[in-house]
Amino acid sequence: MQLPEDFINRMKNMLQDEAEAFFAAYQDDKATGLRINPLKISAESFKNISPFPIENIPFCSTGFYYNPADEPGKHPYHQAGLYYIQEPSAMFVAEVVNAEPGERILDLCAAPGGKSTQIAGAMKNQGLLVTNEIHPKRVKALSENIERLGVSNAIVTNESPDKLAKHFQGYFDKIVVDAPCSGEGMFRKDPEAVQYWSQEHVNHCASLQKDILESAYLMLKSGGILVYSTCTFAPEENEQTIEKFILKHNDMSLLPIAKMHGISNGKSEWSGSNSDTLSLTARLWPHLLKGEGHFIAKLQKNGETIERPIHIAKDTSKKTNINDYRTFEKQTLDINIQQTLHLKNNQLYALPDSCPDLTGIKAVRPGLHLGELKKNRFEPNHALAHGLPIDAYKHKVDLSLTDDSWKKYLRGETLPTGGDRGWCIVTINGFPLGWGKEVKGTLKNFYPKGLRVHVK
Ligand SMILES: C[S@@+](CC[C@H](N)C(=O)[O-])C[C@H]1O[C@@H](n2cnc3c(N)ncnc32)[C@H](O)[C@@H]1O
């Protein structure tokens, strides 16, 4: 790999004696990882059914290394949302967040959803997760991942951080800023990133990160936790960004991050002030552990924050006749959705509990997407196939890994089932993949066209 000369010189300067080991790591293959989704299966149970060998990632309780030749992205367990494929070091960020059920958490720079889906797993679908992505194209992938993993307490938004800050002042218990950065830590994973590298780009990212952190600060409650991370080595985007932020906000203080399994302290000597507290931050180095480069800081807000009062969202389905949905629910589900409903352009959503009013905010997915009210009938959304516990679905068509029927289903083909039960959930070894409609012996395929895969 041809690394930029300025980058090489800078890293040599920074790392001195360690530089040789650091550059030698570029000759090794990148480590590949996946993270089990506890909303669908525990890590322990997955180990028992894993179709390919996996090995614990020591710094993430749900993370495992896999061999890339096994291509877990092509296995139907991936489509069933049993795991999320993620760079191993990136998994440590959400471990530092330590999300709890019932909290209000914001993931400000969230696409494609690695940190958000990990946080959601820890929240057990209780509380509120606002997962935001500024770029309209990237927000689509974020939404799909939130759906596939069965997250039902998330609102997916497509806003700039400063617009969100005006709405959610002093609102969140925890905020993650997994900032856009120069990506130096990902050169081995994504060699194309090398060509975008320049000192100007590093400086530009540092300025962007400063602005994003200001918005995050406004949205954090008093006592709230802010986790900042990048996948770059540049001190300008790491220790120095945090140092400037703390100097500006003297009510923000760094909290320690437990360092184990090759995770190192941040480097106070790379900040302007050489303040010892910056060593509380964490660095993950590719020559010291099996993963790429990362930086993480954990901060707490100690000062008072005035929370802008936000009303609880109202039920917007009340003026419309939603009997078709209730009929579908009675026929197809073993539960009765009790949450506040949101109806927009005939699309029906179940909002997370105590969902804030989102007027003026671009919410591309305001809660669990139940489906669409069509003329005289209701059609369930793919998200509803993943967002409920398995016992909630009345009619199931279980496919097995030992024959080709799951391949046919994921290709979008109809399946002969012999029954006539209407809407059915199609599962692989008991884990939902999507919807089908069984009429007169044949299952019509409702696996979304955009997700269909041609598995041989
Ligand atoms: C490191 S990536 C996020 C990865 C994500 N957290 C995950 O774990 O999958 C940074 C994200 O910040 C977004 N971004 C870029 N410019 C931004 C800005 N000015 N404000 C907020 N987010 C921005 C990018 O589109 C990108 O999705």
Ligand as a Chemical Component Dictionary entry (heavy atoms), coordinates in Angstrom:
data_LIG
# 
_chem_comp.id                   LIG 
_chem_comp.type                 NON-POLYMER 
_chem_comp.pdbx_formal_charge   0 
_chem_comp.three_letter_code    LIG 
# 
loop_
_chem_comp_atom.comp_id 
_chem_comp_atom.atom_id 
_chem_comp_atom.alt_atom_id 
_chem_comp_atom.type_symbol 
_chem_comp_atom.charge 
_chem_comp_atom.model_Cartn_x 
_chem_comp_atom.model_Cartn_y 
_chem_comp_atom.model_Cartn_z 
_chem_comp_atom.pdbx_ordinal 
LIG C1  C1  C 0  -17.489 7.799  11.123 1  
LIG S1  S1  S 1  -18.932 7.994  10.207 2  
LIG C2  C2  C 0  -20.143 7.312  11.263 3  
LIG C3  C3  C 0  -20.125 5.824  11.408 4  
LIG C4  C4  C 0  -21.263 5.327  12.266 5  
LIG N1  N1  N 0  -21.277 5.977  13.562 6  
LIG C5  C5  C 0  -21.231 3.831  12.470 7  
LIG O1  O1  O 0  -20.813 3.355  13.504 8  
LIG O2  O2  O -1 -21.702 3.101  11.560 9  
LIG C6  C6  C 0  -19.271 9.685  10.333 10 
LIG C7  C7  C 0  -20.588 10.129 9.803  11 
LIG O3  O3  O 0  -20.679 11.557 9.946  12 
LIG C8  C8  C 0  -21.434 12.074 8.874  13 
LIG N2  N2  N 0  -21.149 13.525 8.699  14 
LIG C9  C9  C 0  -20.418 14.119 7.733  15 
LIG N3  N3  N 0  -20.430 15.457 7.894  16 
LIG C10 C10 C 0  -21.177 15.704 8.977  17 
LIG C11 C11 C 0  -21.570 16.909 9.644  18 
LIG N4  N4  N 0  -21.184 18.106 9.222  19 
LIG N5  N5  N 0  -22.384 16.787 10.720 20 
LIG C12 C12 C 0  -22.780 15.573 11.144 21 
LIG N6  N6  N 0  -22.415 14.423 10.567 22 
LIG C13 C13 C 0  -21.633 14.484 9.493  23 
LIG C14 C14 C 0  -21.005 11.220 7.693  24 
LIG O4  O4  O 0  -21.983 11.251 6.669  25 
LIG C15 C15 C 0  -20.821 9.850  8.324  26 
LIG O5  O5  O 0  -21.965 9.065  8.154  27 
# 
loop_
_chem_comp_bond.comp_id 
_chem_comp_bond.atom_id_1 
_chem_comp_bond.atom_id_2 
_chem_comp_bond.value_order 
_chem_comp_bond.pdbx_ordinal 
LIG C1  S1  SING 1  
LIG S1  C2  SING 2  
LIG S1  C6  SING 3  
LIG C2  C3  SING 4  
LIG C3  C4  SING 5  
LIG C4  N1  SING 6  
LIG C4  C5  SING 7  
LIG C5  O1  DOUB 8  
LIG C5  O2  SING 9  
LIG C6  C7  SING 10 
LIG C7  O3  SING 11 
LIG C7  C15 SING 12 
LIG O3  C8  SING 13 
LIG C8  N2  SING 14 
LIG C8  C14 SING 15 
LIG N2  C9  SING 16 
LIG N2  C13 SING 17 
LIG C9  N3  DOUB 18 
LIG N3  C10 SING 19 
LIG C10 C11 SING 20 
LIG C10 C13 DOUB 21 
LIG C11 N4  SING 22 
LIG C11 N5  DOUB 23 
LIG N5  C12 SING 24 
LIG C12 N6  DOUB 25 
LIG N6  C13 SING 26 
LIG C14 O4  SING 27 
LIG C14 C15 SING 28 
LIG C15 O5  SING 29 
# 
